Amino acid sequence: MSWFRRISQVLSLALFLAVPGVTAAVADSPAPQEHYANHPIRVRPGATAAPTGLTPATVERAYSFPTTQTGAGTTIAIVDAYNDPSAESDLGVFSTQFGLPPCTTANGCFTKVNQSGGTKYPRTNSGWALEISLDIQWAHAVAPGAKILLVEAASNSFTNLMAAEDYASAHAQYVSNSWGGSEFSGES
């Protein structure tokens, strides 16, 4: 018998004898164990008046983003699927909360189009809408002087996302997306 196997058996036996629950668990007819909480559990809400977590300033410091380069004169395209009807207003709240300059359609900073460049937006999908809001907010946080072009694909199909990518790459210097896909067969 190997040394490792022998040690394993000895340790298993020691555990079996030392821990009462192990004995009961392996008995032929284990009896149910009754357990009671010693103290009532009290839960307190974790919500606070101010947002917590990462702020644009902490991310800027953590990644040593140069504060002198704001992205002015450039456009960042964000490509995602489906529609986020509150994208611009959510960006406004984010910008106000963190002291960023306004980025709106009215001031020319924010533009939202479908995958063909039009304004007939796809249907709303709440999961993708959340992703869209995060994407545009953090693009604005990292480059507050850049214009934001949101390109919404008609669906999350590869065909529609690629059409949105084509539009985005023709109308922006930088393209960001938060989606991916599997490799094709033969690709590696």
C-alpha positions as CSV (number, residue, x, y, z in Angstrom):
1,M,0.0,0.0,0.0
2,S,1.4,3.4,-0.9
3,W,2.3,5.9,1.8
4,F,-0.2,8.5,0.5
5,R,-3.1,5.9,0.5
6,R,-2.2,4.8,4.1
7,I,-2.1,8.5,5.3
8,S,-5.4,9.2,3.6
9,Q,-7.0,6.2,5.4
10,V,-5.6,7.2,8.8
11,L,-6.8,10.8,8.4
12,S,-10.2,9.6,7.3
13,L,-10.5,7.4,10.3
14,A,-9.3,10.2,12.6
15,L,-11.9,12.5,11.2
16,F,-14.6,9.8,11.5
17,L,-13.9,9.3,15.2
18,A,-13.3,13.0,16.1
19,V,-16.3,14.6,14.4
20,P,-19.7,13.4,15.8
21,G,-21.6,14.6,12.7
22,V,-19.5,12.4,10.4
23,T,-20.3,9.4,12.5
24,A,-24.0,10.1,12.2
25,A,-23.8,10.9,8.5
26,V,-22.4,7.5,7.7
27,A,-24.4,5.4,10.1
28,D,-26.8,2.8,8.7
29,S,-29.9,4.7,10.0
30,P,-28.8,8.2,10.7
31,A,-31.1,10.1,13.0
32,P,-32.1,13.7,12.0
33,Q,-30.1,16.3,13.8
34,E,-32.1,19.2,15.4
35,H,-30.5,22.6,15.2
36,Y,-31.8,25.9,16.5
37,A,-30.6,29.4,16.0
38,N,-29.1,30.9,19.2
39,H,-30.1,34.4,18.3
40,P,-32.7,35.9,16.0
41,I,-31.2,37.2,12.8
42,R,-31.6,40.9,12.2
43,V,-31.1,42.4,8.8
44,R,-30.4,46.0,8.2
45,P,-30.7,47.7,4.8
46,G,-27.4,48.5,3.1
47,A,-28.8,51.4,1.2
48,T,-27.4,54.9,1.7
49,A,-28.3,58.3,0.4
50,A,-25.1,58.6,-1.7
51,P,-23.9,56.0,-4.3
52,T,-21.1,53.8,-3.2
53,G,-18.5,51.9,-5.2
54,L,-16.2,53.2,-7.9
55,T,-16.5,56.8,-9.1
56,P,-15.0,58.3,-12.2
57,A,-12.3,60.0,-10.0
58,T,-11.3,56.7,-8.3
59,V,-11.1,54.9,-11.7
60,E,-9.1,57.8,-13.1
61,R,-6.6,57.5,-10.2
62,A,-6.5,53.7,-10.2
63,Y,-5.6,53.6,-13.9
64,S,-3.6,56.8,-14.0
65,F,-5.7,58.3,-16.8
66,P,-4.2,61.6,-17.8
67,T,-6.5,64.4,-16.6
68,T,-5.3,66.7,-19.4
69,Q,-6.6,64.5,-22.1
70,T,-10.4,64.6,-22.2
71,G,-11.1,63.1,-25.6
72,A,-12.1,66.4,-27.0
73,G,-12.4,66.3,-30.8
74,T,-13.1,62.6,-30.9
75,T,-16.1,60.4,-31.0
76,I,-16.6,57.1,-29.2
77,A,-19.2,54.8,-30.6
78,I,-20.9,52.4,-28.3
79,V,-22.4,49.3,-30.0
80,D,-25.0,47.3,-28.2
81,A,-28.2,45.4,-29.0
82,Y,-31.8,46.6,-28.6
83,N,-33.0,50.0,-27.3
84,D,-32.3,51.9,-24.1
85,P,-35.1,54.5,-24.0
86,S,-33.5,56.3,-21.0
87,A,-29.9,56.2,-22.2
88,E,-29.6,60.0,-22.5
89,S,-31.4,60.8,-19.3
90,D,-29.4,58.2,-17.3
91,L,-26.2,59.7,-18.7
92,G,-27.4,63.1,-17.5
93,V,-28.0,61.8,-13.9
94,F,-24.6,60.1,-13.9
95,S,-22.9,63.3,-15.2
96,T,-24.6,65.5,-12.6
97,Q,-23.8,63.0,-9.8
98,F,-20.1,62.9,-10.6
99,G,-19.5,66.5,-11.7
100,L,-19.0,65.6,-15.4
101,P,-19.9,68.0,-18.2
102,P,-23.3,67.6,-19.7
103,C,-23.5,65.2,-22.6
104,T,-26.8,65.7,-24.4
105,T,-28.3,65.6,-27.9
106,A,-29.0,69.4,-27.5
107,N,-25.3,70.2,-27.0
108,G,-24.1,67.8,-29.7
109,C,-22.3,65.5,-27.3
110,F,-24.7,62.6,-27.4
111,T,-26.2,60.9,-30.5
112,K,-28.3,57.8,-30.6
113,V,-29.0,55.9,-33.9
114,N,-30.1,52.4,-35.0
115,Q,-27.7,50.1,-36.8
116,S,-28.5,51.9,-40.1
117,G,-28.0,55.4,-38.7
118,G,-31.7,56.1,-38.4
119,T,-34.0,57.0,-35.5
120,K,-36.4,54.0,-35.7
121,Y,-35.0,52.3,-32.6
122,P,-35.3,48.5,-31.9
123,R,-37.5,47.1,-29.2
124,T,-36.4,47.6,-25.6
125,N,-34.6,44.9,-23.6
126,S,-34.0,45.8,-20.0
127,G,-30.9,43.7,-19.6
128,W,-29.3,45.3,-22.7
129,A,-30.5,48.7,-21.6
130,L,-28.6,48.4,-18.3
131,E,-25.5,47.4,-20.3
132,I,-26.0,50.4,-22.7
133,S,-26.3,52.8,-19.8
134,L,-23.1,51.5,-18.1
135,D,-21.2,51.6,-21.4
136,I,-22.1,55.2,-22.3
137,Q,-21.7,56.5,-18.7
138,W,-18.2,55.1,-18.3
139,A,-17.1,56.1,-21.8
140,H,-18.1,59.7,-20.8
141,A,-16.4,59.4,-17.5
142,V,-13.1,58.3,-19.1
143,A,-13.3,60.8,-21.9
144,P,-15.6,63.6,-20.8
145,G,-14.7,65.8,-23.8
146,A,-15.5,63.2,-26.4
147,K,-18.8,62.9,-28.3
148,I,-20.7,59.7,-27.6
149,L,-22.4,57.9,-30.5
150,L,-24.8,55.1,-29.3
151,V,-25.5,52.6,-32.1
152,E,-28.3,50.2,-31.2
153,A,-28.4,46.9,-33.2
154,A,-31.9,45.6,-34.0
155,S,-31.2,42.4,-32.0
156,N,-28.3,40.5,-30.5
157,S,-27.8,38.5,-33.6
158,F,-24.3,38.5,-35.1
159,T,-25.7,39.9,-38.3
160,N,-27.3,42.9,-36.6
161,L,-24.4,43.5,-34.3
162,M,-22.0,43.5,-37.3
163,A,-24.2,45.9,-39.1
164,A,-24.1,48.2,-36.1
165,E,-20.3,47.8,-35.9
166,D,-20.0,48.8,-39.6
167,Y,-22.0,52.0,-39.0
168,A,-20.0,52.8,-35.8
169,S,-16.6,52.3,-37.4
170,A,-17.6,54.7,-40.2
171,H,-18.7,57.4,-37.9
172,A,-16.3,57.3,-34.9
173,Q,-12.6,57.2,-34.1
174,Y,-13.1,54.7,-31.3
175,V,-15.6,51.8,-31.1
176,S,-16.5,50.0,-27.8
177,N,-18.8,47.0,-27.3
178,S,-19.6,44.8,-24.4
179,W,-20.6,41.7,-26.2
180,G,-18.8,38.7,-27.7
181,G,-19.4,35.5,-29.6
182,S,-18.0,32.1,-30.2
183,E,-15.3,31.5,-32.7
184,F,-16.3,30.0,-36.0
185,S,-15.4,26.4,-36.8
186,G,-11.8,26.3,-38.2
187,E,-11.0,29.5,-36.4
188,S,-8.3,29.4,-33.7
